[in-house]
């Protein structure tokens, strides 16, 4: 499973900057309007969190530093320690996410909530915005000075949750992974990196990709009776 996981990771990492070069109209105003219809004010949430410095620091560090170790554990541990189904589901979920997210990244691009909501970006967010505009004008090699791409759905949210799902079979990692995934999901908004609708779309993509992955796994590796929904007299679970 490791070669497939690494291949998909490389494809997704390369796809994000490439999609920005298509230069379809930016949709920041649209995503802000979705947030407003949901009753979610991103700058208001950020201001609320700033009142509690310890919480603000925890969420910032969760967003900035915990996703990569969590995903790395999800890539390596299930594959190396014999959790075949978890490893397969992780790979398939990422593959399906690429297919589902690519059209959204191409046709419905946005910069980030600091543009839609009009608040001051930090240095990394400003670098991200500069990268997006440079790519849209064809003036930046994606291998040089790449500041990142923000998109709908939020892949911070998606990867955090699917990584926690991949680590769920490990008894002592199960709940720490869930806590870290929860902090990452919340921090995508509290740090000002994503619209709330990005996070909602990320969660929805997790659900869709899990269902599709389970259908593939159970259809491919289980008996006909289980595919039909019978497993020792009980309904088998597809989601």
C-alpha positions in Angstrom: 0.0 0.0 0.0 2.9 2.4 0.6 3.8 3.0 -3.1 0.2 3.8 -3.9 -0.1 6.1 -0.9 3.0 8.0 -1.9 2.0 8.2 -5.5 -1.4 9.7 -4.7 0.2 12.1 -2.2 2.5 13.4 -5.0 -0.3 13.7 -7.5 -2.5 15.7 -5.1 0.4 17.9 -4.0 1.2 18.8 -7.6 -2.5 19.2 -8.6 -3.2 22.2 -6.2 -0.7 24.7 -7.8 -1.6 23.5 -11.3 -5.3 24.1 -10.8 -4.5 27.7 -9.9 -3.1 28.4 -13.3 -6.5 28.0 -15.0 -7.5 31.5 -13.7 -11.2 31.1 -13.5 -12.9 33.9 -11.6 -12.1 33.9 -7.9 -15.1 33.0 -5.7 -14.2 34.6 -2.3 -17.4 36.6 -2.3 -19.5 33.5 -2.9 -17.8 31.5 -0.1 -18.3 34.5 2.3 -22.0 34.6 1.4 -22.3 30.9 2.2 -20.7 31.5 5.6 -23.1 34.4 6.2 -26.1 32.3 5.3 -24.9 29.7 7.8 -24.6 32.4 10.4 -20.8 32.0 10.7 -18.6 35.1 10.9 -14.9 34.1 10.5 -13.4 37.3 11.8 -15.8 37.1 14.8 -14.6 33.6 15.6 -11.0 34.7 15.3 -11.6 37.6 17.7 -13.3 35.3 20.1 -10.4 32.9 20.2 -7.9 35.7 20.6 -9.5 36.5 24.0 -8.0 33.2 25.3 -4.3 33.2 24.4 -3.7 29.6 25.5 -6.5 28.4 23.3 -5.3 30.6 20.4 -1.8 29.2 20.7 -3.1 25.6 20.9 -5.2 26.0 17.8 -2.5 27.8 15.9 0.0 25.0 16.7 -2.5 22.4 15.8 -3.0 23.9 12.3 0.7 24.6 11.7 2.4 21.5 13.1 0.2 18.5 13.7 -1.2 17.6 10.4 1.9 16.2 8.8 2.8 13.9 11.7 -0.7 12.7 11.8 -0.9 11.9 8.1 2.6 10.3 8.2 1.4 8.0 10.9 -1.7 7.2 8.9 0.4 6.4 5.8 3.0 4.2 7.6 1.4 2.4 10.5 -1.6 0.6 9.0 0.5 -0.6 6.1 3.5 -1.7 8.1 1.6 -3.2 11.0 -0.9 -5.3 9.1 -4.1 -3.1 9.3 -4.8 -3.9 5.7 -8.4 -2.6 5.5 -7.5 0.7 7.2 -4.6 1.2 4.8 -6.7 0.4 1.8 -9.4 2.8 3.0 -6.9 5.6 3.5 -5.5 5.2 0.0 -8.9 4.9 -1.7 -10.3 7.9 0.2 -7.4 10.0 -1.0 -7.8 8.8 -4.5 -11.6 9.6 -4.5 -10.9 13.0 -2.9 -8.6 13.9 -5.8 -11.3 13.1 -8.3 -14.1 14.9 -6.4 -12.1 18.0 -5.5 -10.3 18.7 -8.7 -13.3 20.3 -10.6 -14.0 22.5 -7.5 -10.4 23.6 -7.3 -10.4 24.5 -11.1 -13.8 26.1 -11.6 -14.5 27.5 -8.1 -11.1 28.9 -6.9 -10.7 31.3 -4.0 -7.8 33.0 -2.2 -8.9 32.8 1.4 -11.2 34.3 4.0 -8.9 37.3 4.6 -10.0 38.4 1.1 -13.6 37.6 1.4 -13.9 39.0 4.9 -11.4 41.8 4.5 -9.1 41.2 7.5 -5.4 41.6 7.6 -3.6 38.4 6.5 -0.5 37.1 8.3 2.8 36.6 6.5 2.1 33.1 5.4 -1.4 34.0 4.2 0.0 36.9 2.2 2.6 34.6 0.7 -0.2 32.2 -0.2 -2.2 35.0 -1.9 0.9 36.1 -3.8 1.5 32.6 -5.0 -2.1 32.2 -6.2 -2.0 35.5 -8.2 1.4 34.7 -9.6 0.2 31.2 -10.8 -2.9 32.8 -12.3 -0.7 35.1 -14.4 1.9 32.4 -15.3 4.7 34.2 -13.6 5.8 31.7 -11.0 7.5 28.3 -11.3 5.5 26.1 -8.9 8.8 24.7 -7.5 10.1 28.1 -6.4 8.8 30.3 -3.6 5.5 28.3 -3.4 3.4 29.7 -0.6 0.6 27.2 -0.8 -3.0 27.0 -2.1 -6.2 27.3 -0.1 -9.2 25.5 -1.7 -12.7 24.2 -1.2 -12.9 21.6 0.3 -10.4 22.1 3.1 -7.8 19.3 2.8 -6.6 20.1 6.3 -10.0 19.0 7.4 -10.2 16.0 5.1 -6.7 14.7 5.8 -7.0 15.1 9.5 -10.2 13.1 9.7 -9.2 10.3 7.3 -5.9 10.0 9.1 -7.7 9.6 12.4 -9.9 7.0 10.8 -6.8 5.1 9.5 -5.3 5.1 13.1 -8.6 4.1 14.8 -7.7 0.3 14.8 -4.7 1.2 17.1 -6.0 1.2 20.6 -3.5 3.6 22.1 -3.5 6.0 19.1 -7.3 6.1 18.6 -8.3 8.8 20.9 -5.2 11.0 20.6 -5.7 11.0 16.8 -9.4 11.9 17.2 -8.5 14.9 19.5 -5.7 16.1 17.1 -8.1 15.8 14.1 -10.7 17.8 16.0 -8.3 20.5 16.8 -7.0 20.7 13.3 -10.6 20.9 11.9 -11.5 23.8 14.3 -8.2 25.6 13.7 -8.8 25.8 10.0 -11.4 28.6 10.7 -9.9 30.1 14.0 -6.6 30.7 12.3 -8.3 32.4 9.4 -7.1 30.0 6.7 -10.4 28.7 5.6 -14.1 29.7 5.2 -16.4 27.6 7.3 -18.0 26.3 4.1 -14.5 24.9 3.2 -14.5 22.9 6.4 -18.1 21.7 5.9 -17.2 20.6 2.4 -14.1 18.8 3.7 -16.3 16.8 6.2 -18.8 16.0 3.5 -16.0 14.7 1.3 -14.8 12.5 4.1 -18.3 10.9 4.3 -18.6 10.4 0.5 -15.1 9.0 0.1 -15.5 6.6 3.1 -18.7 5.2 1.6 -17.1 4.8 -1.9 -14.0 3.2 -0.3 -16.0 0.8 1.7 -18.0 -0.3 -1.3 -14.8 -1.0 -3.2 -13.2 -2.8 -0.2 -16.1 -4.9 0.6 -17.0 -5.7 -3.0 -13.4 -6.7 -3.7 -12.3 -8.5 -0.7 -15.3 -10.0 1.0 -17.7 -12.8 0.2 -20.8 -12.5 -1.8 -23.0 -12.9 1.3 -21.3 -9.9 2.9 -21.6 -7.8 -0.2 -25.3 -8.6 -0.2 -25.4 -7.2 3.4 -25.4 -10.5 5.4 -22.5 -11.2 7.8 -23.3 -14.0 10.3 -26.9 -12.9 10.4 -26.1 -9.2 10.8 -26.2 -6.4 8.3 -22.7 -5.5 7.3 -21.8 -1.8 7.4 -20.9 0.2 4.4 -20.3 3.5 6.1 
